[in-house]
């Protein structure tokens, strides 16, 4: 689909929600509803030397801008592609002697773009940046203090000839970014690396059980001819069948939280009360807080209360150990916690799922794949009962389980998980995304290994052991 093509979506009055987008035609799972280049985007402060400021790929040995010595790029191609965005920023950093925070940098980039192209950069952009919601008047006292600090920093940093703006206008701009900024992930989808503003995407309303998902396509700047390069862009993709006239929705928050917690998060961050079906009817809350059942009996309320409190204490200790990179301690804490949770909390309980996730991840990092695989399997089984079948988080977790089983010598289970993950991510990410391409390679490799395993298990295990010895 051409970037900016909005033929499949149209703006409409969504009642109490305000503006919204709805489908102009029937859509199937995996269809790209629209794609949109960022109006402006910046890399997070903590990753400015590790992530390309143009394509937002994370990699080593980035090239630094020789003038401001702040921006980093994959190569000259990415630097050239980003120059129109970086030009004014480069001068401002040299003038002030340092780069400000990501929120100030993004606000400045947005305003420079507004000055250059006005608030609408193409015929397909349905709304100008100035018309987006800002909710400045809804900010709590602490939020207002931070806003005042950001505005003062902005005025010291930003310049554009004699053009001046009021404090109210710049405050509104920061409010727009706070309410509408979209988090950008790296090429593997494993880490948030930046934030950007996408005006058309801002029109898509929230639902805790949405019919669309959003992914970042990092584009392609590797072709010899610049005419064949593609831009960094988001893609809004349908996760199921959508009827003509049906409202398009995405989830602004992680679904794997209780309905009350999701509603609180939405009130505080986006200033509205979620009344979607899953929140109104508290769908899945019972599974997310479920207790274990053994031979028809359940643990007492006091026991459950005790283990919930204990689990939260353990998770705090686990987080500290992870920050300290004491991974063997993380594993010990996780195993102790799971031992206490067993026969008290069900495998769909959010507290238990979080421990499953951490345990499988850290054991895999320590190359203890055989032990990690059981925790990964139980994690995926729990997610499957809670998540939409085409949920990106479920797809990524399933991929992780597949790799863990594969490396742990369980080729049949590994291949099955990888095939399942591939089916989900073909919908959520599409065939051209880096993650999907990696999965396609894994699927091909595990299919070959599975055939070898079925033909001659002894020979397969012998070859696998020899390969492992080479990699040690």
C-alpha positions, 0 to 999 in steps of 0.5 A: 500500500502507498504511504498516506493512502487513506482510501480504506478509512474515513473520518466520522463523528464518534459521538462521546468519543469525539472524532474517529475513523471507520472502515470505508470497505470490508477488511480482512485480518492482515489487511493494511488499513493505512500507513503513515510517515511520522510528522516528526519523531525522536530517539529516547534520551537513553538511546541516542548513541545506540539507535539510528536517528533516521530509521530507528534501528538499534545497532552498534558502530553508528556514525555521529553527526560531525557538526552537533555530535549528538545525532547518530546514523547507520550510514551516510544514506540514513543521515542524508534521508534525515537531514531535513528533520535534523537541520534546525535541530543541529543548529540549535544544539550547537547554539545551546551546547547540548541537546534537551530532553526528548519531549523538548526535541520532539516539540521543536521538530514538530514546530519546525515542520509546521513552519516548513510545511504548515500543520498538514503535509499531504492531501491524505492527512485528515487533520492538522497538528494544531487540531489534535487534542492537548488536554493541558487543562486536565493535567494534575499539579505535578504535570503542570509543573513539568510542563512549565519547565519544558516550555522554559527549556524549549524557548532557550533551545528553539529558534526560527528567525523572528517568528515567536510563539506564546507560552500558551501555544507551546504549552498546547504543543507539549500537551498534544505530544503527551496525549498523542505521541506514539512509541516507536520500537526497534527493528526486532520489536523488543525495545521501545526506542523513541516517540513520534507524532502521526496525525492520522493515527491519532484519530483512531480511538481506543478499545481494550479489545481492538480490531486493529494493531499498529506496528512500525515499519522501519523502511528500507534505505539499503537500495543503491538508488535512493528512488527505491528507498522507503520511508519509516512509517507506521502501519495500521493493520486489521487483526480480524474481519472489519465490516464497512462502516465499522469503527477502527480501534487500537488499544492505547494500553496493555490489555494484560491488566485488570479492567480497573487498572486499565481504566485508571491508566487511561484516565491518567494518561489520556483523560477519558473513561473507557466504557468498552465491553471488556471494561464494562463487563470486566471480561477476563478479570476472573482469569487474570486473578484466578486461583488454582483448583486441585481436585475440586477444592480451592485455597482459602481467601487468606492463603490467596491474599498472603501469596498475592502480597508475597508475589508482589514482594518477590517481583520487586526483588526480582526487578532489583536483581535484573537491574543489577544484572544478577541473573542467577539471583533472578532465577533463584527468586523466580523459582522460589516465587513460583513454588509458593504460587503453585496450587494457589494461583492459576496459570492465567493469574497476571502475577504468575504469568509475569514470573513465567515470562521473566523466568523463561527469558532469563533462563534462555539468556543463561542458555538453560533452554531445556528448563526455560521451555516449560515456563515459556510453554505455560506462559503462552498457554496463559496468554492464549486464554487471555489475549485476542488470537491475533495479538502481537504480544501473544505472537512474540511470546509464542515465537520466544517459546518456539526458539526456546524449545528448538534450542532446548532440543524439543524440535517438534514443539519448537516447530509447532510454536514457531509456525503458530507465531508466524501465523499471528505475526503475518497478520500483525506485522505483515510478510515484509517486517524484519521479525516476520522474515526472521520467523520465516527463516526459523520455520524453514530451518525447523521444518528441515530439522524436524524431517531429519529428526523423524527420519533418523532421531539418533543421527539428528541428535548426534548432529545437534550435539556436534553443532552445540559443541562448536558453538560453546 
